[in-house]
Structure formats: structure tokens, C-alpha cells
Amino acid sequence: EGIKNKIAGAFGSYDWGDGQWMMDFVERLKKDGFGVVEDGLTIHLTPGDEEKEQCREYGKQIAEKVK
């Protein structure tokens, strides 16, 4: 009920480590019943042009799932 079977997009950047916070967050979303697009998107530090394009593509994937 409620949020079950909803689509979630998870994205963000990190400075140190390997982005474990994203893996934990995605696991929690799934446990709570969300369908997470591509297990999230993490970018190390500030996104450059390539990473910004990845973000745009990720947004498109999310949009396709919620149509």
C-alpha cells in the first residue's frame, strides 16, 4: 500500500570512500517497496561534462519508468 510499487531515482555525489551511502540508500528504498532505477547513480566529486550527461540519461530513464 502507500508507496509500494513506486519508482524511485537515487542520485548524488561523494567525496571519499566508494559511495557506500548510495548502496545503503538503494537497499533501504527497495526494502520499503520502491523500484529503483539502475540501482542509483553516484558521481565522484563535482560532475564534469561526461557525468552531467550521465545525469541527463538517468533522468530520462526515470521518466520512461514513470510514464
Residue frames relative to the residue before (quaternion, step in Angstrom):
aa qw qx qy qz dx dy dz
E 1.0000 0.0000 0.0000 0.0000 0.00 0.00 0.00
G 0.7818 0.3756 -0.2282 0.4423 3.56 -1.30 -0.04
I 0.8455 -0.0901 0.1015 0.5164 3.57 -0.35 -1.25
K 0.4217 0.7106 -0.4765 0.3003 3.61 1.19 -0.05
N 0.8411 0.1781 -0.1646 0.4835 3.55 -1.15 0.77
K 0.4595 0.6408 -0.4731 0.3930 3.59 1.10 0.63
I 0.4414 -0.6777 0.5249 0.2653 3.55 -1.21 0.54
A 0.0593 -0.7868 0.6139 0.0208 3.56 -1.04 0.83
G 0.1753 -0.7288 0.6508 0.1204 3.51 -1.18 0.70
A 0.0759 -0.7910 0.6068 0.0189 3.57 -0.85 0.94
F 0.1682 0.7921 -0.5680 0.1472 3.57 -0.69 1.05
G 0.2394 0.7611 -0.5811 0.1602 3.53 -1.20 0.54
S 0.4118 -0.6868 0.5373 0.2646 3.52 -1.33 0.05
Y 0.1544 -0.7725 0.6086 0.0948 3.53 -1.29 0.33
D 0.4209 -0.7145 0.5135 0.2204 3.52 -1.26 0.53
W 0.8113 0.0546 0.0017 0.5821 3.57 0.79 -0.96
G 0.6929 0.4298 -0.3504 0.4608 3.54 -1.24 0.40
D 0.5763 -0.6021 0.4406 0.3334 3.53 -1.24 -0.45
G 0.6130 -0.5636 0.3516 0.4277 3.57 1.19 0.36
Q 0.1934 0.8182 -0.5178 0.1582 3.58 1.16 0.55
W 0.5731 0.6029 -0.3802 0.4045 3.58 1.07 -0.67
M 0.6480 0.5126 -0.3259 0.4596 3.59 1.04 -0.77
M 0.6337 0.5238 -0.3364 0.4592 3.58 0.95 -0.83
D 0.6574 0.5048 -0.3030 0.4703 3.58 0.98 -0.86
F 0.6566 0.5182 -0.3037 0.4562 3.58 0.97 -0.91
V 0.6566 0.5035 -0.3044 0.4719 3.59 0.93 -0.91
E 0.6282 0.5320 -0.3322 0.4604 3.58 0.97 -0.83
R 0.6602 0.5049 -0.3016 0.4671 3.58 0.97 -0.86
L 0.6358 0.5253 -0.3287 0.4602 3.58 0.95 -0.85
K 0.6648 0.4994 -0.3025 0.4659 3.57 0.91 -0.92
K 0.6381 0.5323 -0.3184 0.4561 3.56 0.97 -0.89
D 0.7022 0.4570 -0.2522 0.4842 3.56 1.09 -0.75
G 0.6524 -0.5812 0.2892 0.3911 3.58 1.28 0.17
F 0.5023 0.6462 -0.4348 0.3755 3.59 1.22 0.19
G 0.3307 -0.6609 0.6258 0.2493 3.52 -1.28 0.48
V 0.1640 -0.8179 0.5472 0.0684 3.58 -0.41 1.19
V 0.4199 -0.7155 0.5083 0.2311 3.55 -0.82 1.06
E 0.8760 -0.0858 0.0184 0.4742 3.56 -0.83 1.13
D 0.5444 -0.6400 0.3877 0.3791 3.61 1.10 0.55
G 0.6996 -0.4934 0.2641 0.4443 3.55 1.06 0.75
L 0.2706 -0.7309 0.6038 0.1673 3.52 -1.38 0.13
T 0.0212 -0.7922 0.6099 -0.0041 3.56 -0.75 1.04
I 0.1565 -0.7616 0.6261 0.0588 3.51 -1.12 0.83
H 0.3516 -0.7239 0.5515 0.2196 3.57 -0.90 0.91
L 0.8451 0.0044 -0.0797 0.5287 3.53 -0.76 1.19
T 0.7755 -0.3172 0.2494 0.4856 3.58 -1.17 -0.59
P 0.4451 -0.7128 0.4661 0.2767 3.60 -0.78 0.94
G 0.2822 -0.7196 0.6126 0.1653 3.52 -1.11 0.85
D 0.7848 -0.3210 0.2247 0.4802 3.57 -1.26 -0.22
E 0.6607 0.5086 -0.3099 0.4570 3.60 0.91 -0.89
E 0.6826 0.4784 -0.2869 0.4721 3.57 0.92 -0.90
K 0.6152 0.5334 -0.3507 0.4627 3.59 1.05 -0.66
E 0.6273 0.5140 -0.3303 0.4830 3.57 1.07 -0.70
Q 0.6107 0.5342 -0.3465 0.4707 3.61 1.04 -0.74
C 0.6429 0.5217 -0.3167 0.4628 3.58 1.00 -0.82
R 0.6453 0.5111 -0.3227 0.4672 3.59 0.93 -0.84
E 0.6646 0.4984 -0.3021 0.4676 3.57 0.93 -0.89
Y 0.6270 0.5275 -0.3334 0.4663 3.57 1.02 -0.77
G 0.6323 0.5290 -0.3205 0.4665 3.58 1.00 -0.80
K 0.6401 0.5165 -0.3181 0.4716 3.57 1.02 -0.79
Q 0.6370 0.5245 -0.3279 0.4601 3.59 1.00 -0.81
I 0.6389 0.5135 -0.3244 0.4722 3.57 0.97 -0.84
A 0.6531 0.5253 -0.3115 0.4478 3.58 0.90 -0.95
E 0.6434 0.5231 -0.3232 0.4560 3.60 0.97 -0.81
K 0.6729 0.5130 -0.2967 0.4427 3.58 0.98 -0.84
V 0.7415 0.4227 -0.2390 0.4630 3.59 1.01 -0.70
K 0.4137 0.7120 -0.4720 0.3148 3.61 1.25 0.04
